[in-house]
Every structure is written in C-alpha cells, then in structure tokens.
Amino acid sequence: MTVNWGVTMQNAVLKSLGSQGARWPFLYLGWDSAWYLTITIRGYLFLDQSYAFFPGLPLFTHVVSLGLHDPALSLIVVSSIAGVLWVPVFQLVAESYADARTSLRATIFYVFFPYVFLFTTVAYSEGLFMLFTLLSWYFFRKRAILPSMLFLAVAVLSRPPGLLLMLPILAMIIHSQVTMGKSLSSRLSYLWLLLPFGSFFLWLYYSKITIGSWFAIGTRTAWNGMPSFVNLVFQALQGKGFTSFYLETVYQWPYSVAWALFLMAVPIMLYLLFKMDKWLGLYSAVFLVPVLVSGGMLSLPRFVSFIFPLWLALGLKVFKNDKSKYAVPAITVLSLFVGMFLWLAFIQGEFIS
C-alpha cells in the first residue's frame, strides 16, 4: 500500500498485519477500516476521534472474533456477509413497489453501482447499515412493528442516519391515524417504536460514562478541514468564485467531477422518489441536509449512494420498460469495471469519496 501511515494508533494496528505476514486482508482493509479494527481490539478509549464511528460493526466483529480468534478476519467476514445479505432484502423492498422483473433490474443496477459495490465489499459499515435499514422498512410495510423496530435499533448502532428512518415511519402512523382514523397496528405494539431511540440513547450514555460527554460522537476534528458544498456556495457568494475554490480543494480526477454529477442527479432522483413514495422522499430529503451542510464535498458520492430510496425510485423508473432489460448487462459490466478500478485505488491508499 502507498498510504501514508502517519503515527495515529488506528493505522499502527492496520500496519501491524503486514509485519505479521498477513497481506491478504489489505484487499479489504483500508482507510476507515483501521478505525473499526482498532476499536474492536482496543476499545473506544484509545483515541477520542474513535467515537465518531458507531459501535455496530465493531460489536458484531467482536462477537465473531470470539470464535475465529482473528479480529481482522472477523471484521472482513462480518462486513462481507452483510454486504451480500442486503441485496435480496433490497429486491424484496423493490417488489413492494413494482413487479419482480423490474425490481430485479433495479436491484442489479444498484448493487453494481461502483460506489455501492466498493463500500459494501471492503470492511466498512455500509453493508451492515443497508441490511438492517432495509429490513426495518420491509417489515414496517408489512405492519410487523416489533421486527421492524428491532432491526432499526441495530441500524441506528451501525451508522448515525439510522434514526432518520423513524421520520417516515412516524409520519405514516400519524397520517393513517388522522386521515383514516385507524392504526397501522395495535396500540400496544407502538411501544416498540421506542426501541431505536433507546438504542441511540445507550450509545450516548456509553459515551458519557467513558469519555464524559454525551456527544462524543461529534469528535471528528481530523476531518473538519474537508470543504462541504455549503463552503463552496459561500465562497461564491463572497465573490471568491467557484473556480479558485474548486481548483484548491477538488483536484483528484476522476473523483473531482463525481460530486458535481451527483449534485445534478439528486434533484431528479428526489422528484421520482416523491412521486413513488412521499414518506421515503421525506427520509431522503432530511438525510441530504447534513450531507450538504457538513459532509465533505468529495464524500458526497459515497453518502448519496447509500440513501437507498433515491436509487430505488431511479431504478424502478429507468427499468420499467421491458426493452430496458437489454441495457442491464452492459450497465452491469461497465459498473463492475469502474467498481474494480475504485477498489484497486482504495487499497492503494487513494481517497475514494
């Protein structure tokens, strides 16, 4: 790897694998994988910034490691299994909006989309987040409140936006009660709606008792220098122009244009989504706010790629026509080629979103 290891402890743990002669894990481990691996081995107290990484993936990794006795292998196993299992769940969710054939095309399109392919293949928490978020939404649409909330409680511990799925869920419940005068489920089962909030509270409480702060999850000082889309807008409003700011901060080809393409696509995807499901449109719109306000511009493709309703609506619209089936193989091959390119760049230490 050509990555600059520096002196921080999470990279030291990752680098130690190579000194032990274990080279193959570097096919899956890089960048944030070092944080998850170090948290699994040493806990959260090794560095304050570790609290920015939610405990779902380290927790599952620790459990698997009890049997495998190899934290690196366990991390790869957990992320790989989750990175495969979310696929049929996405297909099931798609089939609740469209026929099976259209849903399959949309699923194939989404699964092999380069950023999705990369970050559900390497040892990141995206696969885990996708799996439990999709399971939660699938069971909620089936009016199975308890399993939906249990899965969402795990999604909340996987990535911070997990809790946002409560917005469409609560909105649908209130809308059903007010406009139709009926409940989506029994009143007693609504107690289960507290589970995701309880899950999130436990994580905050853990932060409080270990580091003395309820909001240690916001400790990401090392990433504060990455400019956001809002930074770009304010630079332009202040008369500094887009061009100079762009050249100073967004310089890597081809990733330098990816965020701009995503920005142009998002309004179209949101429009299609609101036509398909206004409640998921609410979830996606709220999800986008912190991405645009505080998320690094170069990270925009990664974040937007995992707002699954946007891609669900786009895929079901694009592949609705039966003639579109002929485009699926070509799109898949092209996406896989680009995805493998991103994977190679990732394990060589390049910043991929």
N, C-alpha and C positions, 0 to 999 in steps of 0.2 A: 504494500500500500504506500501511496505517496502522501498520505495525510500527515499534517504537522501535529505531532502528538502533544507538544507542549508539556506542561508539568502538572496539569489537573489530574485528580485521582481517578476519574472515570476512564480517561484514556490510558492511564497506567495499568488498570485492570485489563482493558482490552488488549493492550500491547503484550501483556504477560502471557497471553495464549500463544503468541508466536514464539516466545522464548521457551515455551514448554514443548514446542514441536507440533502444536495443533494448528495447522494452517487452513484446513478446510472451513472452519467456522467463519473465516473472513469473507466467504461468499455471501453470508447473511448478516454479518455484524459490521456496523459502521455508524458513525455519527451518533444519533440518539440511542442506538443500541447499547452503547457504552454506559449510558446512564442507567438503563434498565438492568443491565448485567451487574453493575456495581451496587445498585440498590438491593438487588437480590442477595448479593454476597455480604455486603457491609451494612445494610440498612440505610435509612434516610439521613442519619446524623453526620455522615462523612462530609457533607457539603450542603450549605443552606439552599443552593440552587436545585438540589435534587427534589425538593418539594414541588417544583413545577411539573413533575412527572407523576401522574396519578398512579395509585397502587395496584390497579387491576392486573396488569401484565406481570409485575414483579411477584404479586401474590400467587398467581397461577404457576408461575415459573418455580417459585419456592416449593409449592406442593409437589410438582412433578419431579423436582430435583431430589426430594426425599427418597424417590425410588431409583432415579437414574444416577444420583450422586455426581452430577456434572451440570453446574449452573448454565454454562454456555450452551450445551446440547439441549438442556431443558427449555431455555429461552427460545431456541430455534424451533423445537418441537411444538411448543405452545402457540407461537406466532404462526407457524406453518399450518397447523391443524385449524386454527381459527380462520386463517387466510383461505382455506378451502371450504369450510363448512358454511360460511356466509353466502356462498354462491347459490346453492339450492334454496336458501331462505329468500334471497332476492327474487328468484324465479317465482316462488310462492306468492310473495307480495305483488309482483307484477301481474300474476294471474288473477289477482283480486280486482284488477283494473282493466284487463284485456284478455284476449284468448291466448291459449297456450303457445301457439306458434309465434305470434307477435312478441309475447313475453320472452320466449327463448332467444329470439334475435336481439331483443333489447338487453337481455342478460349477457349474452356473448359479447355484444358491443361494449358493455360496461366493464365486464370482468377483464377484458384485454386492453382496455384503455390504458395507455402507458403509465400514467402516474398511479392508477389503481393497481395495475399489475405489479409495479415496483414495490409500493409500500405495503401491500398485503403479502409479499413474498419475503422481503427482508424482515429482520427481527424488530418490528415496530408494533405499536399498539393499535394501528388502524384496523387490522383484521378482527381483533377482539371487539373493538368498538362497533364495527359494522355488524358483526354476528349478533350481538346482544341488542343493539338498537333495532335491527330488522326483526328479530324475534319478538321484541316488545310490541312493535307496531302491527305485526302479523296477528298476534294473539289478541291485541286490543280490537282490531277489526272483526275478530271472531267473537268479541264480547267476553273473552276469558280474562277478567281483570287480574286475578291473582298471578298466573304465569306471566302476564304482560308486565306487571309491576316488579316481579322478581327479576326478570331479565333486564328491565330498565335500571334496577338498582345496581346490577353488575356493570351495565353500560356507563352509568354515572362514575363508577370507580375506574373505568378504562380511560375515558377522556372527558374533559370538562363539559363539552357541549351535550353530553348525555342527558343532562337535566332538562335541556331545552325541549325535548320531545314531550314533556309534560304540558307544554303550551297547547298543541293541537288536541291532546287528549282531554285536558280540562275544558277547552273551548267546545269540543264536540259534546261533552257531557252537559255543559251548561246550555248549549244551543238546543240539544234534544229535550232537556227539561223545560226550558222556557217556551220554545216554539211548538213543541208537540205534546208537552205535558206528560212525558213518560221518561223513565230512567233507562239507560243503556244496560243496566244490571241491577241487582238487588242493592238496597241501601247499605246493608252490612258490608258488602264487598268493596264499597268505596273507601273503607278504612285502609284497604291495601294501597290506595293512592299515596299514603304517607311513606311507603317503603323507599322510593327513590330519594325523597327528602331526608329520610333517616340515614340512608347510605351516605349521602353527601355530608350530613352533619357529623357522622362518625369520623369521616376523613378530616374535617375541620377540627374536630375535637382532638384527634391524634396529633395534628399539627400544634395545637395549643399545649398539650401536655409534654410534647417532646422538644419544641423549639420556643414555646412561649408566645406564639402568635396564632390567632385564628385564621389568618390569611397568609400563611407562609407559602401557599400555592402561587402567590403572585411574585415570588422572589425569582426573577429572571433577568438580573442585571446584565448578564453577559450578552443578552440578545437585544437590549434596549437601543443599541445603535443602528439596528436594521430599519431603514426607512419604510414607512407604510404608504398606502395610496393617499391617505389624507395628507401626509407630509408633502407628497408630490403636488397635490392641489393647492396647498397653502404656499408652496414655493412659487407657483404660477401666479397666484393672487397677489403676492408680494412683489411681482414684477421681475422675478429672477428667471422665469421661463422654464418650460418643460425640458428643453434640450440640454442645458448645462447640468441640471439636476439628474436627468436620465443618464448622461454620459458619466457622471461621477459615481452613481450608485447602482446602475443596472447595466453591467458591462459584459456579462457572460453569454456568448452565443452557443446554442440556440435558445437557452433558457431566458435570455433577455427579452424575447418577444412573447414568450408564453403567457406572462401575466397580462399583457395587453390583449391578447386573443381571448383570454378568459373573461376579462372585463367586458369585452364586446359581446360575448356569448351569454353571459349571465342574465341580462335583461330579457333576452329571447327565451331562455330556459325558464325563468320565473313566470313569464307570460303563459307559456304552455302548461306550467305546473298549476297555476291558479285556475286555469280552465279545467284541469283534470281533478284537482283536489285542493280546495282553498285552505284547508286546515294544514296540509303539508306545505302549502305555499307560505303560510304564517311561520311555520317552523324554519323554513329555509331562509326567509327574509330576515328573521331575527338572528339566525345563525351567521348571516353575512355581515351584520353590523360590526361585531368585534374583529372580524377578519379584515374588513376595510379600514377600520379605525386604528387598530393596534397591531395587526398582523404584518409581518414583513412582506414587501411587495413581491419579492422573489419566491415567497412561500405561498402566494395566492393560488397557483395551480394545485398545489398539494391540498390545501384546505378546502377549496371548492370541489375538488374531485371526490371528497367524502361527504358532501351534502347529497345523500343518495336520492332524495326526491327530485332534484333537478335533472339528474341523469335518467331516472325512471320515466319522467314525463317526456324528455327528449327522445329516448329510445323508443318508447311506445308510439310516439308521433311519427318518427322517421321510418320505422319499420312496419307501420300499419298496412301499407300497400303490399300485397303479396309479391309484387315484382321486386321489392326491395331485398328479397331473400338472396338474389344473385350478388348483391353488393356485400353481404355478410362475410364470405370467405376472403375477399380482397381486403376489406377493412380489418379483419382479424389478423391476417398475415402482416399488413403494414403496421398495425398497432403492436403486435408481438415483436417485430423487428425494432421499432422505436423503444419499446419497453426493455428489451435486452440491452440496447445501447445505453439507456438510462441506468440500468442495473450495473453494467460494466463501469460506467463513470462513477456511480455511487461507491462501489467497492474500491475504486482507485483514489477515493478521497475528494472527489469534486462535490461541490454543493449542488444538490439536485432538489430544488424547491425546499 
